[in-house]
Amino acid sequence: MRGHRLGRKRVNDAATAALYSLRTARIVVSTNQRDFEVFGCFDILNVHTARFLDEG
């Protein structure tokens, strides 16, 4: 982990992304887009700037 500069949070992000990908999730809502952009297989919505359907 040190050699790749991976902290516990990044490893957790990778595990979460792998699970989402296996479950064929295409859209991820996150507070930090960079956490998931690196995987290149998701459409990412930033929770702070996204407009959700129930907002009108």
PDB file with one MODEL, atoms N, CA, C and O in Angstrom:
MODEL        1
ATOM      1  N   MET A   1       0.822  -1.182   0.000  1.00  0.00           N
ATOM      2  CA  MET A   1       0.000   0.000   0.000  1.00  0.00           C
ATOM      3  C   MET A   1       0.872   1.254   0.000  1.00  0.00           C
ATOM      4  O   MET A   1       0.547   2.231  -0.675  1.00  0.00           O
ATOM      5  N   ARG A   2       1.931   1.237   0.719  1.00  0.00           N
ATOM      6  CA  ARG A   2       2.803   2.413   0.761  1.00  0.00           C
ATOM      7  C   ARG A   2       3.457   2.675  -0.581  1.00  0.00           C
ATOM      8  O   ARG A   2       3.587   3.824  -1.001  1.00  0.00           O
ATOM      9  N   GLY A   3       3.870   1.606  -1.258  1.00  0.00           N
ATOM     10  CA  GLY A   3       4.524   1.752  -2.551  1.00  0.00           C
ATOM     11  C   GLY A   3       3.646   2.426  -3.596  1.00  0.00           C
ATOM     12  O   GLY A   3       4.146   3.105  -4.493  1.00  0.00           O
ATOM     13  N   HIS A   4       2.339   2.237  -3.476  1.00  0.00           N
ATOM     14  CA  HIS A   4       1.394   2.829  -4.424  1.00  0.00           C
ATOM     15  C   HIS A   4       0.680   4.043  -3.851  1.00  0.00           C
ATOM     16  O   HIS A   4      -0.225   4.600  -4.473  1.00  0.00           O
ATOM     17  N   ARG A   5       1.099   4.446  -2.654  1.00  0.00           N
ATOM     18  CA  ARG A   5       0.493   5.586  -1.953  1.00  0.00           C
ATOM     19  C   ARG A   5      -1.004   5.392  -1.745  1.00  0.00           C
ATOM     20  O   ARG A   5      -1.794   6.314  -1.944  1.00  0.00           O
ATOM     21  N   LEU A   6      -1.378   4.198  -1.349  1.00  0.00           N
ATOM     22  CA  LEU A   6      -2.781   3.888  -1.112  1.00  0.00           C
ATOM     23  C   LEU A   6      -3.069   3.883   0.379  1.00  0.00           C
ATOM     24  O   LEU A   6      -2.446   3.139   1.136  1.00  0.00           O
ATOM     25  N   GLY A   7      -3.994   4.694   0.790  1.00  0.00           N
ATOM     26  CA  GLY A   7      -4.438   4.690   2.171  1.00  0.00           C
ATOM     27  C   GLY A   7      -5.632   3.772   2.326  1.00  0.00           C
ATOM     28  O   GLY A   7      -6.132   3.213   1.350  1.00  0.00           O
ATOM     29  N   ARG A   8      -6.080   3.621   3.544  1.00  0.00           N
ATOM     30  CA  ARG A   8      -7.233   2.751   3.805  1.00  0.00           C
ATOM     31  C   ARG A   8      -8.474   3.221   3.049  1.00  0.00           C
ATOM     32  O   ARG A   8      -9.248   2.404   2.552  1.00  0.00           O
ATOM     33  N   LYS A   9      -8.661   4.540   2.962  1.00  0.00           N
ATOM     34  CA  LYS A   9      -9.836   5.055   2.266  1.00  0.00           C
ATOM     35  C   LYS A   9      -9.799   4.686   0.793  1.00  0.00           C
ATOM     36  O   LYS A   9     -10.821   4.292   0.231  1.00  0.00           O
ATOM     37  N   ARG A  10      -8.647   4.805   0.162  1.00  0.00           N
ATOM     38  CA  ARG A  10      -8.541   4.478  -1.267  1.00  0.00           C
ATOM     39  C   ARG A  10      -8.775   2.987  -1.494  1.00  0.00           C
ATOM     40  O   ARG A  10      -9.413   2.608  -2.476  1.00  0.00           O
ATOM     41  N   VAL A  11      -8.280   2.154  -0.617  1.00  0.00           N
ATOM     42  CA  VAL A  11      -8.519   0.713  -0.749  1.00  0.00           C
ATOM     43  C   VAL A  11     -10.007   0.426  -0.591  1.00  0.00           C
ATOM     44  O   VAL A  11     -10.558  -0.403  -1.316  1.00  0.00           O
ATOM     45  N   ASN A  12     -10.657   1.099   0.344  1.00  0.00           N
ATOM     46  CA  ASN A  12     -12.098   0.938   0.519  1.00  0.00           C
ATOM     47  C   ASN A  12     -12.848   1.415  -0.729  1.00  0.00           C
ATOM     48  O   ASN A  12     -13.806   0.769  -1.154  1.00  0.00           O
ATOM     49  N   ASP A  13     -12.424   2.533  -1.317  1.00  0.00           N
ATOM     50  CA  ASP A  13     -13.044   3.027  -2.551  1.00  0.00           C
ATOM     51  C   ASP A  13     -12.913   2.002  -3.671  1.00  0.00           C
ATOM     52  O   ASP A  13     -13.859   1.769  -4.422  1.00  0.00           O
ATOM     53  N   ALA A  14     -11.740   1.394  -3.777  1.00  0.00           N
ATOM     54  CA  ALA A  14     -11.512   0.393  -4.816  1.00  0.00           C
ATOM     55  C   ALA A  14     -12.403  -0.826  -4.604  1.00  0.00           C
ATOM     56  O   ALA A  14     -12.958  -1.362  -5.564  1.00  0.00           O
ATOM     57  N   ALA A  15     -12.544  -1.263  -3.374  1.00  0.00           N
ATOM     58  CA  ALA A  15     -13.401  -2.416  -3.078  1.00  0.00           C
ATOM     59  C   ALA A  15     -14.859  -2.087  -3.369  1.00  0.00           C
ATOM     60  O   ALA A  15     -15.590  -2.920  -3.904  1.00  0.00           O
ATOM     61  N   THR A  16     -15.281  -0.883  -3.021  1.00  0.00           N
ATOM     62  CA  THR A  16     -16.652  -0.456  -3.294  1.00  0.00           C
ATOM     63  C   THR A  16     -16.901  -0.385  -4.793  1.00  0.00           C
ATOM     64  O   THR A  16     -17.934  -0.850  -5.275  1.00  0.00           O
ATOM     65  N   ALA A  17     -15.966   0.191  -5.529  1.00  0.00           N
ATOM     66  CA  ALA A  17     -16.105   0.290  -6.988  1.00  0.00           C
ATOM     67  C   ALA A  17     -16.166  -1.092  -7.626  1.00  0.00           C
ATOM     68  O   ALA A  17     -16.948  -1.314  -8.551  1.00  0.00           O
ATOM     69  N   ALA A  18     -15.357  -2.012  -7.145  1.00  0.00           N
ATOM     70  CA  ALA A  18     -15.378  -3.373  -7.683  1.00  0.00           C
ATOM     71  C   ALA A  18     -16.735  -4.025  -7.455  1.00  0.00           C
ATOM     72  O   ALA A  18     -17.269  -4.685  -8.347  1.00  0.00           O
ATOM     73  N   LEU A  19     -17.291  -3.845  -6.270  1.00  0.00           N
ATOM     74  CA  LEU A  19     -18.605  -4.406  -5.967  1.00  0.00           C
ATOM     75  C   LEU A  19     -19.673  -3.774  -6.846  1.00  0.00           C
ATOM     76  O   LEU A  19     -20.521  -4.481  -7.391  1.00  0.00           O
ATOM     77  N   TYR A  20     -19.644  -2.449  -6.991  1.00  0.00           N
ATOM     78  CA  TYR A  20     -20.611  -1.768  -7.852  1.00  0.00           C
ATOM     79  C   TYR A  20     -20.506  -2.280  -9.285  1.00  0.00           C
ATOM     80  O   TYR A  20     -21.515  -2.534  -9.943  1.00  0.00           O
ATOM     81  N   SER A  21     -19.286  -2.424  -9.752  1.00  0.00           N
ATOM     82  CA  SER A  21     -19.065  -2.875 -11.125  1.00  0.00           C
ATOM     83  C   SER A  21     -19.592  -4.292 -11.335  1.00  0.00           C
ATOM     84  O   SER A  21     -20.200  -4.588 -12.364  1.00  0.00           O
ATOM     85  N   LEU A  22     -19.357  -5.158 -10.362  1.00  0.00           N
ATOM     86  CA  LEU A  22     -19.862  -6.525 -10.456  1.00  0.00           C
ATOM     87  C   LEU A  22     -21.384  -6.564 -10.493  1.00  0.00           C
ATOM     88  O   LEU A  22     -21.978  -7.439 -11.123  1.00  0.00           O
ATOM     89  N   ARG A  23     -21.994  -5.626  -9.825  1.00  0.00           N
ATOM     90  CA  ARG A  23     -23.458  -5.549  -9.782  1.00  0.00           C
ATOM     91  C   ARG A  23     -24.000  -4.708 -10.932  1.00  0.00           C
ATOM     92  O   ARG A  23     -25.181  -4.363 -10.949  1.00  0.00           O
ATOM     93  N   THR A  24     -23.153  -4.386 -11.876  1.00  0.00           N
ATOM     94  CA  THR A  24     -23.458  -3.629 -13.089  1.00  0.00           C
ATOM     95  C   THR A  24     -24.019  -2.234 -12.828  1.00  0.00           C
ATOM     96  O   THR A  24     -24.827  -1.734 -13.610  1.00  0.00           O
ATOM     97  N   ALA A  25     -23.600  -1.613 -11.748  1.00  0.00           N
ATOM     98  CA  ALA A  25     -23.971  -0.221 -11.500  1.00  0.00           C
ATOM     99  C   ALA A  25     -23.253   0.648 -12.516  1.00  0.00           C
ATOM    100  O   ALA A  25     -22.061   0.461 -12.760  1.00  0.00           O
ATOM    101  N   ARG A  26     -23.952   1.580 -13.101  1.00  0.00           N
ATOM    102  CA  ARG A  26     -23.352   2.469 -14.101  1.00  0.00           C
ATOM    103  C   ARG A  26     -23.213   3.892 -13.565  1.00  0.00           C
ATOM    104  O   ARG A  26     -22.363   4.649 -14.033  1.00  0.00           O
ATOM    105  N   ILE A  27     -24.046   4.262 -12.583  1.00  0.00           N
ATOM    106  CA  ILE A  27     -24.032   5.615 -12.046  1.00  0.00           C
ATOM    107  C   ILE A  27     -23.701   5.558 -10.561  1.00  0.00           C
ATOM    108  O   ILE A  27     -24.273   4.772  -9.806  1.00  0.00           O
ATOM    109  N   VAL A  28     -22.761   6.413 -10.161  1.00  0.00           N
ATOM    110  CA  VAL A  28     -22.360   6.501  -8.762  1.00  0.00           C
ATOM    111  C   VAL A  28     -22.565   7.947  -8.319  1.00  0.00           C
ATOM    112  O   VAL A  28     -22.172   8.875  -9.026  1.00  0.00           O
ATOM    113  N   VAL A  29     -23.175   8.141  -7.161  1.00  0.00           N
ATOM    114  CA  VAL A  29     -23.310   9.463  -6.561  1.00  0.00           C
ATOM    115  C   VAL A  29     -22.292   9.531  -5.437  1.00  0.00           C
ATOM    116  O   VAL A  29     -22.290   8.698  -4.531  1.00  0.00           O
ATOM    117  N   SER A  30     -21.427  10.536  -5.506  1.00  0.00           N
ATOM    118  CA  SER A  30     -20.317  10.611  -4.561  1.00  0.00           C
ATOM    119  C   SER A  30     -20.071  12.058  -4.151  1.00  0.00           C
ATOM    120  O   SER A  30     -20.434  12.986  -4.875  1.00  0.00           O
ATOM    121  N   THR A  31     -19.462  12.244  -3.004  1.00  0.00           N
ATOM    122  CA  THR A  31     -19.055  13.580  -2.582  1.00  0.00           C
ATOM    123  C   THR A  31     -17.731  13.968  -3.212  1.00  0.00           C
ATOM    124  O   THR A  31     -17.362  15.143  -3.214  1.00  0.00           O
ATOM    125  N   ASN A  32     -17.007  12.982  -3.752  1.00  0.00           N
ATOM    126  CA  ASN A  32     -15.720  13.259  -4.370  1.00  0.00           C
ATOM    127  C   ASN A  32     -15.614  12.443  -5.662  1.00  0.00           C
ATOM    128  O   ASN A  32     -15.351  11.241  -5.629  1.00  0.00           O
ATOM    129  N   GLN A  33     -15.821  13.108  -6.787  1.00  0.00           N
ATOM    130  CA  GLN A  33     -15.807  12.411  -8.074  1.00  0.00           C
ATOM    131  C   GLN A  33     -14.489  11.706  -8.341  1.00  0.00           C
ATOM    132  O   GLN A  33     -14.474  10.632  -8.941  1.00  0.00           O
ATOM    133  N   ARG A  34     -13.391  12.289  -7.909  1.00  0.00           N
ATOM    134  CA  ARG A  34     -12.077  11.702  -8.187  1.00  0.00           C
ATOM    135  C   ARG A  34     -11.924  10.306  -7.605  1.00  0.00           C
ATOM    136  O   ARG A  34     -11.128   9.508  -8.100  1.00  0.00           O
ATOM    137  N   ASP A  35     -12.688  10.008  -6.552  1.00  0.00           N
ATOM    138  CA  ASP A  35     -12.606   8.674  -5.954  1.00  0.00           C
ATOM    139  C   ASP A  35     -12.988   7.579  -6.947  1.00  0.00           C
ATOM    140  O   ASP A  35     -12.479   6.461  -6.865  1.00  0.00           O
ATOM    141  N   PHE A  36     -13.879   7.895  -7.880  1.00  0.00           N
ATOM    142  CA  PHE A  36     -14.377   6.885  -8.800  1.00  0.00           C
ATOM    143  C   PHE A  36     -13.977   7.125 -10.253  1.00  0.00           C
ATOM    144  O   PHE A  36     -14.067   6.204 -11.065  1.00  0.00           O
ATOM    145  N   GLU A  37     -13.538   8.338 -10.607  1.00  0.00           N
ATOM    146  CA  GLU A  37     -13.126   8.624 -11.986  1.00  0.00           C
ATOM    147  C   GLU A  37     -11.998   7.711 -12.442  1.00  0.00           C
ATOM    148  O   GLU A  37     -11.942   7.319 -13.607  1.00  0.00           O
ATOM    149  N   VAL A  38     -11.118   7.382 -11.541  1.00  0.00           N
ATOM    150  CA  VAL A  38      -9.948   6.576 -11.882  1.00  0.00           C
ATOM    151  C   VAL A  38     -10.326   5.200 -12.437  1.00  0.00           C
ATOM    152  O   VAL A  38      -9.537   4.595 -13.163  1.00  0.00           O
ATOM    153  N   PHE A  39     -11.503   4.704 -12.113  1.00  0.00           N
ATOM    154  CA  PHE A  39     -11.904   3.382 -12.574  1.00  0.00           C
ATOM    155  C   PHE A  39     -12.416   3.399 -14.013  1.00  0.00           C
ATOM    156  O   PHE A  39     -12.382   2.372 -14.691  1.00  0.00           O
ATOM    157  N   GLY A  40     -12.883   4.540 -14.482  1.00  0.00           N
ATOM    158  CA  GLY A  40     -13.263   4.688 -15.880  1.00  0.00           C
ATOM    159  C   GLY A  40     -14.477   3.900 -16.335  1.00  0.00           C
ATOM    160  O   GLY A  40     -14.671   3.737 -17.539  1.00  0.00           O
ATOM    161  N   CYS A  41     -15.293   3.410 -15.432  1.00  0.00           N
ATOM    162  CA  CYS A  41     -16.445   2.607 -15.857  1.00  0.00           C
ATOM    163  C   CYS A  41     -17.770   3.125 -15.291  1.00  0.00           C
ATOM    164  O   CYS A  41     -18.799   2.463 -15.421  1.00  0.00           O
ATOM    165  N   PHE A  42     -17.748   4.295 -14.671  1.00  0.00           N
ATOM    166  CA  PHE A  42     -18.957   4.834 -14.050  1.00  0.00           C
ATOM    167  C   PHE A  42     -19.270   6.225 -14.570  1.00  0.00           C
ATOM    168  O   PHE A  42     -18.373   6.988 -14.928  1.00  0.00           O
ATOM    169  N   ASP A  43     -20.559   6.542 -14.607  1.00  0.00           N
ATOM    170  CA  ASP A  43     -21.000   7.926 -14.733  1.00  0.00           C
ATOM    171  C   ASP A  43     -21.127   8.420 -13.301  1.00  0.00           C
ATOM    172  O   ASP A  43     -21.801   7.791 -12.485  1.00  0.00           O
ATOM    173  N   ILE A  44     -20.491   9.532 -12.989  1.00  0.00           N
ATOM    174  CA  ILE A  44     -20.405   9.983 -11.603  1.00  0.00           C
ATOM    175  C   ILE A  44     -21.160  11.284 -11.425  1.00  0.00           C
ATOM    176  O   ILE A  44     -20.941  12.244 -12.164  1.00  0.00           O
ATOM    177  N   LEU A  45     -22.043  11.315 -10.453  1.00  0.00           N
ATOM    178  CA  LEU A  45     -22.750  12.526 -10.076  1.00  0.00           C
ATOM    179  C   LEU A  45     -22.197  13.011  -8.749  1.00  0.00           C
ATOM    180  O   LEU A  45     -22.075  12.246  -7.792  1.00  0.00           O
ATOM    181  N   ASN A  46     -21.864  14.290  -8.705  1.00  0.00           N
ATOM    182  CA  ASN A  46     -21.400  14.871  -7.449  1.00  0.00           C
ATOM    183  C   ASN A  46     -22.631  15.203  -6.617  1.00  0.00           C
ATOM    184  O   ASN A  46     -23.523  15.912  -7.083  1.00  0.00           O
ATOM    185  N   VAL A  47     -22.684  14.706  -5.416  1.00  0.00           N
ATOM    186  CA  VAL A  47     -23.860  14.867  -4.561  1.00  0.00           C
ATOM    187  C   VAL A  47     -24.124  16.344  -4.255  1.00  0.00           C
ATOM    188  O   VAL A  47     -25.264  16.716  -3.978  1.00  0.00           O
ATOM    189  N   HIS A  48     -23.108  17.176  -4.297  1.00  0.00           N
ATOM    190  CA  HIS A  48     -23.275  18.598  -3.986  1.00  0.00           C
ATOM    191  C   HIS A  48     -23.832  19.395  -5.159  1.00  0.00           C
ATOM    192  O   HIS A  48     -24.453  20.437  -4.949  1.00  0.00           O
ATOM    193  N   THR A  49     -23.629  18.938  -6.368  1.00  0.00           N
ATOM    194  CA  THR A  49     -24.055  19.698  -7.546  1.00  0.00           C
ATOM    195  C   THR A  49     -25.130  18.997  -8.368  1.00  0.00           C
ATOM    196  O   THR A  49     -25.701  19.605  -9.274  1.00  0.00           O
ATOM    197  N   ALA A  50     -25.413  17.752  -8.077  1.00  0.00           N
ATOM    198  CA  ALA A  50     -26.392  16.985  -8.860  1.00  0.00           C
ATOM    199  C   ALA A  50     -27.808  17.464  -8.562  1.00  0.00           C
ATOM    200  O   ALA A  50     -28.138  17.849  -7.440  1.00  0.00           O
ATOM    201  N   ARG A  51     -28.619  17.427  -9.591  1.00  0.00           N
ATOM    202  CA  ARG A  51     -30.045  17.704  -9.415  1.00  0.00           C
ATOM    203  C   ARG A  51     -30.760  16.370  -9.452  1.00  0.00           C
ATOM    204  O   ARG A  51     -30.608  15.600 -10.400  1.00  0.00           O
ATOM    205  N   PHE A  52     -31.524  16.103  -8.442  1.00  0.00           N
ATOM    206  CA  PHE A  52     -32.217  14.828  -8.331  1.00  0.00           C
ATOM    207  C   PHE A  52     -33.661  14.980  -8.776  1.00  0.00           C
ATOM    208  O   PHE A  52     -34.211  16.081  -8.743  1.00  0.00           O
ATOM    209  N   LEU A  53     -34.270  13.893  -9.186  1.00  0.00           N
ATOM    210  CA  LEU A  53     -35.623  13.907  -9.745  1.00  0.00           C
ATOM    211  C   LEU A  53     -36.645  14.502  -8.793  1.00  0.00           C
ATOM    212  O   LEU A  53     -37.564  15.187  -9.241  1.00  0.00           O
ATOM    213  N   ASP A  54     -36.514  14.263  -7.496  1.00  0.00           N
ATOM    214  CA  ASP A  54     -37.524  14.755  -6.554  1.00  0.00           C
ATOM    215  C   ASP A  54     -37.395  16.245  -6.270  1.00  0.00           C
ATOM    216  O   ASP A  54     -38.238  16.802  -5.567  1.00  0.00           O
ATOM    217  N   GLU A  55     -36.368  16.906  -6.794  1.00  0.00           N
ATOM    218  CA  GLU A  55     -36.204  18.335  -6.595  1.00  0.00           C
ATOM    219  C   GLU A  55     -37.013  19.149  -7.605  1.00  0.00           C
ATOM    220  O   GLU A  55     -37.181  20.358  -7.445  1.00  0.00           O
ATOM    221  N   GLY A  56     -37.503  18.490  -8.626  1.00  0.00           N
ATOM    222  CA  GLY A  56     -38.309  19.185  -9.631  1.00  0.00           C
ATOM    223  C   GLY A  56     -37.528  19.697 -10.709  1.00  0.00           C
ATOM    224  O   GLY A  56     -38.071  20.306 -11.630  1.00  0.00           O
TER     225      GLY A  56
ENDMDL
END
